[in-house]
Amino acid sequence: MQLVGEGGGYIIEGVCTSAGWRFRRRVNDSFAAMLEDKMIINDTGQWLPSLDDALGLMDAVWPMLYPIVVHPNFVPPIRHRVLNFLRDKSNFKFVNSRRGIVVERWEEVGVDLSG
């Protein structure tokens, strides 16, 4: 899965091993560099045993970013997490006025959020 926002983004990479899937998060953050002559952050994390572990390393509002691609094998778990985010009343301030746009973005990359 690849997500982008202003000044950077995340990639969740997965690899299927003999022990099952492993995941890691990659970060590209140039926002700080744009504001204050700082270096661009490019970070590749260690391999983790679950998708949840890798997603947990991202900012809690990751569903609000722009999805670029979601691997078809992982559409169901990503769909579940995005729907939970959109339904969580504590996220109202992030979702309220932009819900339609967020849903449209995810559906454009094959994550059906109807229902």
C-alpha distances in whole Angstrom, upper triangle without the diagonal:
4,7,10,14,17,18,14,11,8,6,5,7,9,12,15,18,22,21,18,14,14,11,11,10,10,12,14,17,19,21,23,24,25,27,29,29,27,25,21,19,17,16,14,15,16,15,15,16,14,11,13,14,11,10,14,14,12,15,16,15,11,11,14,12,11,8,7,5,4,6,10,11,8,9,12,12,9,12,14,13,13,16,18,17,19,21,22,25,25,22,24,25,21,21,24,25,21,20,21,19,16,16,17,13,11,14,13,10,12,11,15,16,20,22
4,7,10,14,14,11,7,6,4,6,9,12,15,18,21,25,24,21,17,16,13,12,10,9,10,11,14,16,17,20,21,22,24,26,26,24,22,18,16,14,14,14,15,17,17,17,19,17,13,15,16,13,12,15,14,12,14,15,14,11,11,13,10,8,6,5,5,7,9,13,14,12,12,16,15,12,14,17,15,14,18,19,18,19,22,23,26,25,22,24,24,20,20,24,24,20,20,20,18,15,16,16,13,11,14,13,10,13,13,17,18,21,24
4,7,11,12,9,5,5,6,9,12,15,18,21,24,28,27,24,20,19,15,14,11,10,10,10,12,14,15,18,19,19,21,24,24,22,21,17,16,14,15,15,16,19,19,19,21,18,15,16,17,13,11,14,13,10,11,13,11,8,9,9,6,5,4,6,8,9,12,15,17,14,14,17,16,12,14,17,14,13,16,18,16,17,20,21,23,22,19,21,21,17,17,20,20,17,17,18,15,12,14,14,11,10,14,13,11,14,13,17,17,21,23
4,7,8,6,4,6,9,12,14,18,21,24,27,31,30,27,24,22,18,16,13,12,10,9,10,11,12,15,16,16,18,21,21,20,18,15,14,14,15,16,17,21,21,22,24,22,18,19,19,16,14,17,15,12,12,14,12,9,10,10,6,5,6,7,10,12,16,19,20,18,17,20,19,16,17,20,17,15,19,20,18,18,22,22,24,23,19,21,20,16,17,20,20,16,17,18,15,13,15,15,12,12,16,14,13,16,16,19,19,23,26
4,6,6,6,9,12,15,18,21,25,28,31,34,33,30,27,25,21,19,15,14,11,10,9,10,10,13,15,14,15,18,20,18,18,14,14,15,16,18,19,23,24,24,26,24,21,21,21,18,16,18,16,13,12,14,11,9,11,9,5,6,9,10,14,16,19,22,24,21,20,23,21,18,19,21,19,16,20,21,17,18,22,22,23,21,18,19,18,14,16,19,18,15,16,17,14,13,16,16,12,14,17,16,16,19,18,21,20,24,26
4,6,8,11,15,18,21,24,28,31,34,37,36,34,30,28,24,22,18,16,13,11,9,9,7,11,12,10,12,15,17,16,16,13,14,15,17,19,21,25,26,27,29,27,24,24,24,21,19,20,18,15,14,16,14,12,14,12,9,9,13,14,17,19,23,25,27,25,24,26,25,21,23,25,22,20,23,24,20,21,24,24,25,23,20,21,19,16,17,20,19,16,18,19,16,15,19,18,15,17,20,19,19,22,22,24,24,27,30
4,7,11,14,17,20,24,27,30,33,36,36,33,30,27,23,20,17,14,11,8,6,5,4,8,9,8,10,13,14,13,12,9,10,12,14,17,19,23,25,26,29,27,24,24,24,21,19,20,18,15,14,17,16,14,16,14,11,12,14,15,18,20,23,26,28,26,25,28,26,23,25,27,24,22,25,26,23,24,27,26,28,26,22,24,22,19,21,23,22,20,22,23,20,18,22,22,18,20,23,22,21,24,24,27,27,30,33
4,7,10,14,16,20,23,27,29,33,32,30,26,23,20,17,13,11,8,5,4,6,7,10,11,11,13,15,16,14,13,9,9,9,12,14,16,20,21,22,25,24,21,21,21,17,16,18,15,12,12,16,14,12,15,14,10,11,12,12,15,17,20,23,25,22,22,25,24,20,22,24,21,20,23,24,21,22,26,25,27,25,22,24,22,19,21,24,23,20,22,23,20,18,21,21,17,18,21,20,19,22,22,25,25,28,31
4,7,10,13,17,20,23,26,30,29,26,22,20,16,14,10,8,6,5,6,9,10,13,14,14,17,19,19,17,15,12,10,10,11,12,14,17,18,19,22,20,17,18,17,14,13,15,13,10,11,13,12,9,12,12,8,9,10,10,12,14,17,20,21,19,19,22,20,17,19,21,18,17,21,21,19,20,24,23,25,23,20,23,21,18,19,23,22,19,20,21,18,16,19,19,15,15,19,18,16,19,19,22,22,26,28
4,7,10,13,16,20,22,26,25,22,19,16,13,10,7,6,5,6,9,12,13,15,17,18,20,21,22,19,17,14,11,10,10,10,11,14,15,15,18,16,14,14,14,10,10,12,10,8,10,13,12,9,11,12,9,10,10,10,11,12,14,18,18,16,17,19,17,14,17,19,16,15,19,20,18,20,23,22,25,23,20,23,22,19,20,24,24,21,21,22,20,17,19,19,16,15,19,18,16,18,17,21,21,25,27
4,6,10,13,16,19,23,22,19,16,14,10,8,6,5,7,9,12,15,16,19,20,21,23,24,24,22,19,16,13,11,10,9,10,13,13,14,16,15,12,14,14,10,10,13,11,10,13,15,15,11,13,15,12,12,10,10,9,10,11,15,16,13,15,18,16,13,16,18,16,16,20,20,19,21,24,24,27,25,23,25,25,22,22,26,26,23,23,24,21,18,20,20,17,15,18,18,15,17,17,20,21,25,27
4,7,10,13,16,20,19,16,12,10,7,6,5,6,9,12,15,18,20,22,23,24,26,27,27,25,22,19,16,14,12,10,10,11,10,11,13,11,8,11,11,7,8,11,10,10,13,15,15,12,13,16,13,14,11,12,10,9,10,13,13,11,13,15,13,11,15,16,14,15,19,19,18,20,23,23,26,25,22,26,26,22,23,27,27,24,23,24,22,19,20,21,18,16,19,18,15,17,16,19,20,24,26
4,7,10,13,17,16,14,10,8,6,5,6,8,11,14,17,20,22,24,25,26,29,30,29,26,24,20,18,15,13,10,10,11,9,10,12,11,9,12,12,9,11,14,13,13,17,18,19,15,17,19,17,17,14,13,11,10,10,13,12,11,14,16,15,13,17,19,17,18,21,22,21,24,26,26,30,29,26,29,30,26,26,30,31,27,27,27,25,22,23,23,20,18,21,20,17,18,18,21,23,26,28
4,7,10,13,13,10,7,6,4,7,9,11,15,17,21,24,26,28,28,30,32,33,33,30,27,24,21,18,16,13,12,11,9,9,10,9,8,12,12,10,12,15,15,15,19,20,21,18,19,22,20,19,16,16,13,11,9,12,11,10,13,15,14,13,17,18,17,19,22,22,22,25,27,27,31,30,28,31,32,28,28,32,33,30,28,29,27,24,24,25,22,20,21,21,18,18,18,21,23,26,28
4,6,10,10,8,6,5,7,9,12,14,17,20,23,27,29,31,31,33,35,36,35,32,29,26,23,20,18,14,14,12,9,10,10,11,11,15,14,13,15,18,18,19,22,24,25,21,22,25,23,23,20,19,16,14,12,14,12,12,16,17,16,17,20,21,20,22,25,25,26,28,30,30,34,33,31,34,35,32,32,36,37,33,32,33,31,28,28,28,25,23,24,24,21,21,21,24,26,29,30
4,7,8,6,4,6,9,12,15,17,21,24,27,30,32,34,35,37,39,40,39,36,33,30,27,24,21,18,17,15,11,12,11,11,12,16,16,15,17,20,20,21,25,26,27,24,24,28,26,26,22,22,18,16,13,14,11,13,16,17,16,18,21,21,21,23,26,26,27,30,31,32,35,35,33,36,37,34,34,37,39,35,34,34,33,30,29,30,27,24,26,26,22,22,22,25,27,29,30
4,5,5,6,7,11,13,17,19,23,26,29,32,35,36,37,39,41,41,41,37,34,32,28,25,23,19,17,15,11,12,11,12,14,17,17,16,19,21,21,23,27,28,30,27,27,31,29,29,26,25,22,20,17,18,15,16,20,21,19,21,24,24,24,26,29,29,30,33,34,34,38,37,36,39,40,37,37,40,42,39,37,38,36,33,33,34,31,28,29,30,26,25,25,28,30,33,34
4,6,8,10,14,17,20,23,26,29,33,36,38,39,40,42,44,45,44,41,38,35,32,29,26,22,21,18,14,14,12,14,17,19,19,19,22,24,24,26,30,31,32,30,30,34,32,32,29,28,25,23,20,20,17,18,22,22,21,23,26,26,26,29,31,31,32,35,36,36,40,39,38,41,43,40,40,43,45,41,40,40,39,36,35,36,34,31,32,33,29,28,28,31,32,35,35
4,7,9,12,15,19,22,25,29,32,35,37,38,39,41,43,44,43,40,37,34,31,28,25,21,19,16,13,12,9,12,14,17,16,17,20,21,22,24,28,28,30,28,29,32,31,32,28,28,25,22,20,21,17,18,21,21,20,22,25,24,24,27,29,29,30,33,34,34,37,37,36,39,41,38,38,41,43,40,38,39,38,35,34,36,33,30,32,32,29,28,27,30,31,34,34
4,7,10,14,17,20,24,27,30,33,35,36,38,39,41,42,42,39,36,33,30,27,24,20,18,16,12,11,8,9,11,14,14,15,17,19,20,22,26,26,28,25,25,29,28,28,25,25,22,19,16,17,13,14,18,18,16,18,21,21,21,24,26,25,27,30,31,31,34,34,33,36,38,35,34,38,40,37,35,36,35,31,31,32,30,27,28,29,25,24,23,26,27,30,30
4,7,10,14,16,20,23,26,30,31,33,34,36,38,39,38,35,32,30,26,23,21,17,15,13,10,9,7,7,8,12,12,12,14,16,17,19,22,23,24,22,22,26,24,25,21,21,18,16,13,14,11,11,15,15,14,15,18,19,18,21,23,23,24,27,28,28,32,31,30,33,34,32,31,35,36,33,32,33,31,28,27,29,26,23,25,26,22,21,21,23,25,28,28
4,7,11,14,17,20,23,27,29,30,31,33,35,36,35,32,29,26,23,20,17,14,12,10,6,5,5,6,8,11,10,9,12,14,14,16,20,21,23,20,21,24,23,24,21,21,18,16,14,16,14,13,16,17,15,16,19,19,18,21,24,23,24,27,28,28,31,30,29,32,33,30,31,34,36,33,31,33,31,28,28,29,26,23,26,26,22,22,22,25,26,29,30
4,7,10,13,17,20,23,25,26,27,29,31,32,32,29,26,23,20,17,14,11,9,8,5,5,6,6,6,9,8,6,9,11,11,13,17,18,19,17,18,21,20,20,18,18,16,14,13,15,13,12,15,16,14,14,17,18,16,18,21,21,21,24,26,26,29,28,26,29,30,27,27,31,33,29,28,30,28,25,25,26,23,21,23,24,20,21,20,23,24,27,28
4,7,10,14,16,20,22,23,24,26,28,28,28,25,22,19,16,13,10,7,6,6,5,6,9,9,8,10,8,6,9,11,9,11,15,16,18,15,17,20,18,19,17,17,16,15,14,17,16,14,17,19,16,15,19,19,17,19,22,22,21,24,26,26,29,27,25,29,29,26,27,31,32,29,28,30,28,24,25,26,23,21,24,24,21,22,21,24,25,29,30
4,7,10,13,16,18,19,21,22,24,25,25,22,19,16,13,11,8,6,5,8,8,9,12,11,10,11,9,6,8,9,7,8,12,14,15,12,15,17,15,16,15,15,15,14,15,18,17,15,17,19,16,15,18,19,16,17,21,21,19,22,25,24,27,25,23,26,26,23,24,28,29,26,26,27,25,22,23,24,21,19,22,22,19,21,20,24,24,28,29
4,7,10,13,16,17,18,20,22,22,22,19,16,13,10,7,6,4,6,9,11,12,15,15,13,15,13,9,11,13,10,10,13,16,16,13,16,18,15,16,15,14,14,15,16,19,19,17,19,21,19,17,20,22,19,19,23,23,22,24,27,26,29,27,25,28,27,24,25,29,29,26,26,28,25,22,24,25,21,20,23,23,20,22,21,25,25,29,31
4,6,10,12,13,14,16,18,19,19,16,13,10,7,6,5,6,8,12,14,15,18,18,16,16,15,11,12,13,10,9,11,15,15,12,15,16,13,14,14,14,15,16,18,22,22,19,21,23,21,18,21,23,20,20,23,23,21,23,27,26,28,26,23,26,25,22,23,27,27,24,25,27,24,21,23,24,20,20,23,23,20,23,22,26,26,30,32
4,7,9,11,11,13,15,16,16,13,11,7,6,5,7,9,12,15,17,19,22,21,19,20,19,15,15,17,13,12,13,17,16,14,17,17,13,14,15,14,16,18,20,23,24,22,23,26,24,21,24,25,22,22,25,26,23,25,28,28,29,27,24,27,26,22,24,27,27,24,25,27,24,21,24,24,20,21,24,23,21,24,23,27,27,31,33
4,6,7,8,10,12,13,13,11,9,6,5,7,9,12,14,18,20,21,24,23,21,21,20,17,17,17,14,12,12,16,16,14,17,16,13,15,16,16,18,20,23,26,27,24,25,27,25,22,25,26,23,22,26,26,23,25,28,27,28,26,23,26,24,21,23,26,26,23,25,26,23,21,24,25,21,22,25,24,23,26,25,28,28,32,34
4,6,5,6,9,10,10,8,7,5,6,9,12,15,17,21,23,25,28,27,25,25,24,21,20,21,18,16,16,19,18,17,20,18,15,16,18,18,21,23,25,29,30,27,28,31,29,25,28,29,26,25,29,29,26,27,31,30,31,28,26,28,25,22,25,28,27,24,26,28,24,23,26,26,23,24,27,26,24,28,27,31,30,34,36
4,5,5,7,9,10,9,9,8,9,12,14,17,19,23,25,26,29,28,26,26,25,22,21,21,18,16,14,18,17,16,19,17,14,16,18,19,22,24,27,30,31,28,29,31,29,26,28,29,26,24,28,28,24,26,29,28,29,26,23,25,22,20,22,25,24,22,24,26,23,22,25,25,22,23,27,26,25,28,28,30,30,33,35
4,5,5,6,8,6,7,7,8,12,14,18,20,23,26,27,30,29,27,27,25,23,22,22,19,17,16,19,19,18,21,20,18,19,22,22,25,27,29,33,34,31,31,34,31,28,30,32,28,27,30,30,27,28,31,30,30,27,25,27,24,22,25,27,27,25,27,29,26,25,28,29,26,27,30,29,28,32,31,34,33,36,38
4,5,5,5,4,5,6,8,12,15,18,21,24,27,29,32,31,29,29,28,25,24,25,21,19,19,22,22,21,24,22,20,21,23,23,26,28,30,34,35,32,33,35,33,30,32,34,31,29,33,33,29,31,34,33,34,31,28,30,27,25,28,30,29,27,30,31,28,27,30,30,27,28,32,30,29,33,32,35,35,38,41
4,6,7,8,9,9,12,14,17,21,23,27,30,31,34,33,31,31,29,27,26,26,23,21,20,23,22,21,23,21,19,20,22,22,26,28,31,34,36,33,33,36,34,30,32,34,31,29,32,33,29,30,34,32,33,30,28,29,26,24,26,29,27,26,28,29,26,25,29,29,26,27,31,29,29,32,32,35,34,37,40
4,7,8,10,11,13,17,19,23,25,28,31,32,35,34,32,32,30,28,27,26,24,21,20,23,22,22,24,22,20,21,24,25,28,30,33,36,38,35,35,37,35,32,34,35,32,30,33,33,29,30,34,32,32,30,27,28,25,23,26,28,27,26,29,30,27,27,30,30,27,29,33,31,31,34,34,36,35,39,41
4,5,9,11,13,17,19,23,25,28,31,33,36,35,33,33,31,29,28,28,25,23,21,25,24,24,27,25,23,24,27,28,30,32,35,39,40,37,37,39,37,34,36,37,34,33,36,36,32,33,36,35,35,32,30,31,28,26,29,32,31,29,32,34,31,30,33,34,31,32,36,34,34,37,36,39,38,42,44
4,7,9,12,15,18,22,24,28,31,33,36,36,34,34,32,29,29,29,26,24,23,27,26,26,29,27,24,26,28,28,31,33,35,39,40,37,38,40,38,35,37,39,36,34,38,38,34,35,39,37,38,35,32,34,31,29,32,34,33,32,34,36,33,32,35,35,32,33,37,35,34,38,37,40,40,43,46
4,7,9,12,15,19,21,24,27,29,33,32,31,31,29,26,26,26,22,21,21,24,24,23,27,25,23,24,26,26,29,31,33,36,37,35,36,38,36,33,35,36,33,32,36,35,32,34,37,35,36,33,31,33,30,28,31,33,33,31,33,35,32,30,34,34,31,32,35,34,33,36,36,39,38,42,44
4,6,9,12,16,18,21,25,27,30,30,29,29,27,24,24,24,21,20,20,24,24,23,26,25,22,23,25,24,27,29,30,34,35,33,34,36,34,31,34,35,32,31,35,35,32,33,37,35,36,33,31,33,31,28,31,34,33,31,33,35,32,30,33,33,30,31,34,33,31,34,34,37,37,41,43
4,6,10,13,16,19,22,24,28,27,26,26,24,21,21,22,18,17,18,21,21,20,23,22,19,20,21,21,23,25,27,30,31,29,30,33,31,28,30,32,29,28,32,32,29,31,34,33,34,31,29,31,29,26,29,32,31,29,30,32,28,27,30,30,26,27,30,29,27,31,30,34,34,37,40
4,6,10,12,16,19,21,24,24,22,23,21,18,18,19,15,14,15,19,19,18,21,21,18,19,20,20,22,23,25,28,29,27,28,30,28,25,28,29,26,26,30,29,27,29,32,31,32,29,27,30,28,25,27,31,31,28,29,31,28,26,29,29,26,26,29,28,26,29,29,32,32,36,38
4,7,10,13,16,18,22,22,20,21,19,16,17,18,14,14,16,19,20,18,21,21,18,19,19,18,19,21,22,26,26,24,26,28,26,24,27,28,25,25,29,29,26,29,32,31,33,30,28,31,29,26,28,32,32,29,30,31,28,26,28,29,25,25,28,27,25,27,27,31,31,35,37
4,6,10,13,15,18,19,18,19,16,13,15,15,12,12,14,18,19,17,20,21,18,19,19,19,20,20,21,25,25,23,25,27,24,22,26,27,24,24,28,27,25,28,31,30,32,29,27,30,29,26,28,32,32,29,30,32,29,26,28,29,25,25,28,27,25,27,27,30,30,34,36
4,7,9,12,15,16,15,17,14,11,13,15,11,12,15,19,20,17,20,22,19,20,19,19,18,19,19,23,22,20,23,25,22,21,24,25,23,23,27,27,25,28,31,30,32,30,28,31,30,27,29,33,33,30,30,32,29,26,28,29,25,24,27,27,24,26,25,29,29,33,35
4,7,9,12,13,13,14,11,9,12,12,9,11,15,17,19,17,20,22,20,21,20,20,20,19,19,23,22,20,22,24,21,20,23,24,21,22,26,25,24,27,29,28,31,29,27,30,30,27,29,32,33,31,30,32,30,27,29,30,26,25,28,28,25,26,25,29,29,33,34
4,6,10,12,13,14,11,9,13,13,11,14,17,19,22,19,22,24,23,24,22,22,21,20,20,23,21,20,23,24,21,21,24,24,22,24,27,26,25,29,31,30,32,30,29,32,32,30,31,35,36,33,33,35,33,29,31,32,29,27,30,30,26,28,27,30,30,34,35
4,7,9,10,12,10,8,12,13,12,15,18,20,22,20,22,25,23,24,22,22,20,19,18,20,18,17,20,21,19,19,22,23,21,23,26,25,25,28,30,29,32,30,29,33,33,30,31,35,36,33,32,34,32,29,30,31,28,26,28,28,25,26,25,28,29,32,33
4,6,8,9,6,7,10,11,11,13,17,18,21,18,20,23,22,24,21,22,20,18,18,20,18,16,19,19,16,17,20,20,18,21,24,22,22,26,27,26,29,28,27,30,31,28,29,33,35,32,31,33,31,28,28,30,27,25,27,28,25,25,24,27,27,30,31
4,7,9,7,8,11,12,13,16,19,20,22,20,21,25,24,25,23,24,21,19,17,19,16,15,18,18,15,16,20,19,18,21,23,22,23,26,27,26,30,28,27,31,32,30,30,34,36,33,31,33,32,28,29,30,28,25,27,28,25,25,23,26,26,30,30
4,5,5,7,9,10,12,14,17,17,19,17,18,22,21,22,20,21,19,16,15,17,14,12,15,15,11,13,16,15,14,17,19,18,19,22,23,23,26,25,24,28,29,27,27,30,32,30,28,30,29,25,25,27,25,22,24,25,22,22,20,23,23,26,26
4,5,5,6,8,10,11,15,14,16,14,15,18,18,19,16,18,16,13,12,14,12,9,12,12,9,9,13,12,11,14,16,16,16,19,21,20,24,23,22,25,26,23,23,27,29,26,24,26,25,21,21,23,21,18,20,22,18,18,16,19,19,23,23
4,5,5,6,9,10,13,12,14,13,14,17,17,19,17,19,18,15,15,17,15,12,14,13,9,10,13,12,9,13,15,13,14,17,18,18,21,20,19,22,24,21,22,25,27,25,23,25,25,21,21,24,21,19,21,23,20,20,17,20,19,22,23
4,6,5,7,10,13,13,15,14,16,19,19,21,19,21,19,17,17,19,17,14,17,17,13,13,16,15,13,16,18,17,17,20,21,20,23,22,21,24,25,23,24,27,29,27,26,28,27,23,24,26,24,21,24,25,22,23,20,23,23,26,26
4,5,5,7,11,12,14,12,14,17,16,18,16,17,16,14,15,17,16,13,15,16,13,12,16,15,13,15,18,17,16,20,22,21,24,22,21,24,25,22,23,27,28,25,25,26,25,21,22,24,21,19,22,23,20,21,19,22,22,25,26
4,5,6,8,9,11,9,10,14,13,15,14,16,15,13,14,17,16,12,14,14,11,10,13,13,10,11,15,14,13,16,18,17,20,19,17,20,21,18,19,23,25,22,21,23,22,18,19,21,19,16,19,21,18,19,16,19,19,22,23
4,5,8,8,11,10,12,15,15,18,17,19,19,17,18,20,19,16,17,17,14,13,16,14,11,13,16,14,13,17,18,17,19,17,16,20,21,18,19,23,25,23,22,25,24,20,21,24,21,19,22,24,21,22,20,22,21,24,25
4,7,9,11,10,13,15,15,17,17,19,19,17,19,22,21,17,19,20,16,15,18,18,14,16,19,17,16,19,21,19,22,19,18,22,22,19,21,24,26,24,23,26,24,21,23,25,22,20,24,25,22,23,21,24,23,27,28
4,6,8,7,10,12,11,14,14,16,16,16,18,21,20,17,18,19,16,13,16,16,13,13,17,16,14,17,19,17,20,18,16,19,19,16,18,21,23,20,20,23,21,17,19,21,19,17,21,22,20,21,19,22,21,25,26
4,5,6,9,10,10,13,14,17,18,18,20,23,23,19,19,20,17,15,17,17,13,13,16,15,12,15,17,16,17,15,13,16,15,13,15,19,20,18,18,21,19,16,19,21,18,17,21,22,20,22,20,22,21,24,25
4,6,8,9,11,14,15,18,19,18,21,23,22,19,19,19,16,14,15,15,11,11,13,12,9,12,14,12,14,11,10,13,13,11,13,16,18,17,16,19,18,15,17,20,18,17,20,22,20,22,19,21,19,22,23
4,6,6,8,11,13,16,17,17,20,22,22,19,18,19,16,13,14,14,11,10,12,11,8,10,13,11,13,11,8,11,11,8,10,13,15,13,13,16,15,12,14,17,15,14,18,19,18,20,17,19,17,20,21
4,5,5,9,9,13,14,13,17,19,19,16,15,16,14,11,13,13,10,9,12,12,9,11,14,14,16,14,11,14,14,11,12,16,17,14,14,16,14,11,13,15,13,12,16,17,15,17,15,17,16,19,21
4,6,8,8,12,13,12,16,17,18,15,13,14,13,9,10,11,8,6,9,10,7,8,12,12,14,14,11,13,14,10,10,13,15,12,11,13,11,8,10,12,10,9,12,14,13,14,12,14,12,15,17
4,7,9,12,14,15,18,20,21,18,16,18,16,13,13,14,12,9,11,12,9,9,13,13,15,14,10,12,12,8,8,11,12,9,9,11,9,6,9,11,9,9,13,14,14,16,14,15,14,17,19
4,6,9,12,13,17,19,20,17,16,18,17,13,14,16,13,11,14,15,12,13,16,17,18,17,14,15,15,11,11,15,15,11,12,13,11,8,11,12,9,10,13,13,13,15,14,16,15,19,21
4,6,9,11,15,17,19,17,15,18,17,14,14,17,15,12,15,17,15,15,18,19,21,21,17,18,18,14,14,17,16,12,13,13,10,8,10,10,7,8,11,10,10,13,12,15,15,18,21
4,6,7,11,13,16,13,12,15,15,11,12,15,13,11,14,17,15,15,19,20,22,22,18,20,20,16,16,19,18,15,14,14,12,9,11,10,7,6,9,9,7,10,10,13,13,17,20
4,7,10,13,15,14,13,16,16,13,14,18,17,15,18,20,18,19,22,23,26,26,22,24,24,20,19,22,22,18,18,17,14,13,13,12,9,9,11,9,7,10,11,15,16,19,22
4,7,9,12,11,10,14,14,11,13,16,16,14,17,20,19,19,22,24,27,27,23,25,26,22,21,24,24,20,19,19,16,14,14,14,10,9,11,9,6,8,10,13,15,19,21
4,6,8,7,6,10,11,8,10,13,13,12,15,17,17,18,21,22,25,25,23,25,26,22,21,24,24,21,19,19,17,15,14,14,12,9,11,10,7,7,8,12,14,17,19
4,5,6,7,10,11,10,12,14,15,15,17,19,20,21,23,25,28,28,26,28,29,25,24,28,28,24,23,23,21,18,18,18,15,12,13,13,9,9,10,13,16,19,21
4,5,5,8,10,10,11,14,15,15,17,19,20,21,23,25,28,29,26,28,30,27,25,28,29,25,23,23,21,19,17,17,16,13,13,13,10,8,9,12,15,17,19
4,6,8,9,10,11,13,15,16,17,19,20,22,23,25,29,29,27,29,31,28,26,29,30,27,25,25,24,21,20,20,19,15,15,16,13,11,11,14,16,19,20
4,6,6,6,8,10,11,12,14,16,17,18,20,21,25,25,23,26,27,24,23,26,28,24,22,22,22,18,17,18,16,13,14,15,12,11,10,12,14,17,18
4,6,5,6,9,10,10,12,14,15,16,18,20,23,24,22,24,26,22,21,24,25,22,19,19,19,16,14,15,14,10,10,12,9,7,6,9,10,13,15
4,6,5,6,9,10,11,12,14,15,16,18,22,23,21,23,25,23,21,24,25,22,20,20,20,17,15,17,16,12,12,15,13,10,8,9,10,13,13
4,5,5,6,9,10,11,13,14,15,17,20,21,19,22,24,21,20,23,25,22,20,21,21,17,16,18,17,13,14,17,14,13,10,12,12,15,15
4,5,5,6,9,10,11,12,14,15,19,19,17,20,21,18,17,20,22,19,17,18,17,14,13,15,13,10,12,14,11,11,8,10,10,14,15
4,6,5,6,9,10,11,12,14,18,19,16,18,21,18,16,19,20,17,15,15,16,12,10,13,12,9,10,13,11,9,6,7,7,10,11
4,6,5,6,9,10,11,12,16,17,16,18,20,18,16,19,21,19,16,17,18,14,13,16,15,12,13,16,15,13,10,10,9,11,11
4,5,5,6,9,10,11,14,15,13,16,18,15,14,17,20,17,15,17,17,13,13,16,15,12,14,17,15,14,11,12,10,14,14
4,5,5,6,9,10,13,14,11,13,16,13,11,14,16,14,11,13,13,10,9,12,11,9,11,14,13,13,9,10,8,11,12
4,5,5,6,9,12,13,11,13,16,14,11,14,16,14,11,13,14,11,9,13,13,10,12,15,15,14,10,10,7,9,9
4,6,5,6,10,11,10,12,15,13,12,14,17,16,13,15,17,13,13,16,16,14,16,19,18,17,13,13,10,13,12
4,6,5,9,9,7,9,12,10,9,12,15,13,11,14,14,11,11,15,15,13,15,18,18,18,14,14,11,14,14
4,6,8,9,7,8,11,9,7,9,12,10,8,11,12,9,9,13,13,12,14,17,17,17,14,13,10,12,12
4,6,9,8,8,12,11,9,11,14,13,10,13,15,13,12,16,17,15,17,20,20,19,16,15,11,12,12
4,5,6,7,11,11,10,11,15,15,12,16,17,14,15,18,19,17,19,22,22,22,18,18,15,16,15
4,5,5,9,10,9,10,14,14,13,16,18,16,16,20,21,20,22,25,25,25,21,21,17,18,17
4,6,8,9,10,11,14,15,14,18,19,17,18,21,21,20,23,26,26,26,23,23,19,21,20
4,6,5,6,8,12,12,11,15,15,13,15,18,18,17,20,22,22,23,20,20,17,19,19
4,5,5,5,9,10,9,13,14,13,14,18,18,18,20,23,23,24,21,21,17,18,19
4,6,6,8,10,11,14,15,13,16,18,19,19,22,23,24,26,23,23,20,21,22
4,6,8,8,9,12,12,10,13,16,15,16,19,20,21,22,20,20,17,19,21
4,6,5,5,9,9,8,10,13,13,14,16,18,19,20,17,17,14,16,17
4,6,6,9,11,10,12,14,15,16,18,20,22,22,20,19,16,17,18
4,6,8,9,10,12,13,15,16,18,19,21,22,20,20,17,18,20
4,6,5,6,9,10,11,13,14,16,18,19,17,17,14,16,18
4,5,5,6,9,10,11,12,14,16,17,15,14,11,12,14
4,5,5,6,9,10,11,12,15,16,14,13,11,11,14
4,5,5,6,9,10,11,13,15,13,13,12,14,17
4,5,5,6,9,10,12,13,11,12,10,12,15
4,5,5,6,9,10,11,9,8,7,9,12
4,6,5,6,9,10,9,9,9,10,14
4,6,5,7,9,9,10,10,13,16
4,5,5,7,5,7,8,11,14
4,5,5,5,5,7,9,13
4,6,7,9,11,13,16
4,6,9,11,14,17
4,6,9,12,15
4,6,9,12
4,6,9
4,6
4
